[in-house]
Every structure is written in C-alpha cells, then in structure tokens.
Amino acid sequence: MRAVLMSIKPEWWKKILAGEKTVEIRKTAPKGGAGEPKPWPLLVLVYVSGTGAVLGQFYCHGWAKSDFWPMSYMASRSCVPVEDLERYADGKPLYGWIVGEAEAYDTPSPLAEFGMTRPPMSWQYVEIPDEMEAEHE
C-alpha cells in the first residue's frame, strides 16, 4: 500500500494527537485535493523529528491551497501564527493537509522498516509492507 512518510516536530505531533492541530502546513502536497478520488484518505506515517522512528499515523482527507483558504484560517487550524506562515510561504502558496484520525503507535517503527536510512525533509511517498499495514489497521 502506498502512503506518505512525513517528518513532524514533537510539539506539532502532540497537538495533532490532542486534536488541537487539524491542518498540517507544507509547501507541496500529493496529487489531487480534498474530495478527489483515490488516494483519499491518504495514510500519513509520522516520523517525529529527533526520535529516529515513526511514532504514529493520521489520515489526510485532502488538502487546500492558501489561495483557497485565507492565511488566518490556516493559522487557526494549524496552530501556526499568520506571520510565521507568511514568512514560510515567502510569497508562494502553501498547502493545508487536512488531518484526521491520528493515533500513536504502541511500538515505534524504525525508518529501516520502510527501506530508509534518514527521514525526509518534509514528506515522501513510501510503500508499506503488507504485514505492517495489517498491524496498524
């Protein structure tokens, strides 16, 4: 099964798990958008920066571009101040990945399980081994 492996800072992962952060901001997004057919919902495996492991997952139900959602709305849903979003965007569009059904794993999964030696800077597609997919359903 195809999924996304995304690097997230520990403080943002805590807010996602607590339900406070319902949009993850990135400069790019998977093909398609909210409401489009497959791959939605998209499984996102969460590599928490500094841990060396995938600590959980969430389902992304699509995304919206910053020219569709106002920055103030993206800021409120992402827990990131408007000024920081504008600085990060640097005049280019941002993408708000819609976060849902987040869960922490009982046992962290090392990156090696995904054939990786280092995490992505932002995100990348990965193939999930069948046995792992069944484990986390």
N, C-alpha and C positions, 0 to 999 in steps of 0.2 A: 504494500500500500504506500502511496506517495503522501508525504507530509511535509511540513516545514519545521526546521530547527531554527529557533530564534534565541539570540542572546539578550538577556534582560538583567538589569541591575537588581540586586537583592531587595532594595526598598520598593521598586516597582512591582516585583513579584509578590511581595507581602500585600500591597494594595490591591493587586488583581485577585489574590486569594480571599481577601476581605470583602470583595465586591465594590470597592471604592473606585477602582480604575477600570472602566468599561471600554476604553479605547486605547490602543497602543499606537503610538505615532512612529511612522517610518518615512523615509524619502522615496521608497519604492513599495510596490505591492504585487501580489500574484496576479496573473491574468484574470480578467473578469472583474466583477464587482458585486455589490450587495444585490441579492435577488437573481443573479445569473445562475445558470445550471452548473453542474459539477465544476470545480471540486468542492462546492459549498455544502455543508460546512466543512472547512478545512481544518484538519488536526494540526495544531501547533505544539511542538515539543519545546519545553522551556529549559534552556541552558542558563543557569544562574551564574552570572559573572563571578569569578574567583573561587568557585566550588569544584570545578573540574568535572561536573556531572550534570545530567538532565534531571531536574528535580520534580518536574510535573508537566502538565499539559493543559491546554484550553482549546476550545473550538472557536475558530474565527468564522463568523457568519457572513462575511463580506467586508467591504471597505468603502470609504467615501473619501473623495479628494477635497483638499482645503478650498478649492474654488466652488464646491458644493455646500460644504459645512463651513460656517463662519469660524474664524480662529477662536472666538470667545466660547463657542460651543465645544470645539475640540479641546480647548483648555479645561473646561469644566469636566468633561468626560475622561480626560487623560491625566488629570491632576498636575498638569504642567502649565505654569503661568504663560499668558499670551506673549509677553516679551521674550521668554525663552523659546517659544515655538517660532516666533518671527526671526529670531537670531539663528535658530537651527535651520529654518527654511531658506534663509539667505536669498529671498526673492523668488524661490522656486516653490512648486506645490508640495504639500505634504499629504500623506495618506493616513487616514484613521482606520486601523484594523479593528473591527468590532469583536470584542472579547465576550465569550460566554462559556459556561460550564467548566470553570477552572478547577483543577484538582492537583494536590501534591501527591507524589508517589511515596509509598511506604519505604521503598528501597530505591535510592538514586541509581540512574543508569549511566555508566561511564560513556564518554564520547566514542570509545573504541567499538561499542556495540553498534554504532552507526557508520563504522569504517572511517572515523575521523580521528585526527591527532590533535586538532585545535578547533576551537569554536569559530563560527562565522562572525564577522564584524557586526553584521546586522541580522540577516537571515539567509537561509538557503534551503532548497528542496532536498529531501532525503527519502530513501526507501526504508520502510520499517520492516524488519524481519517478521514473518508470519507469526512466530511464537511470541514475539514481543507484543504484537497487535492484540492477540488473544488475551495476554496477560493484563493489559490496561483497558479492556473494554468494560 
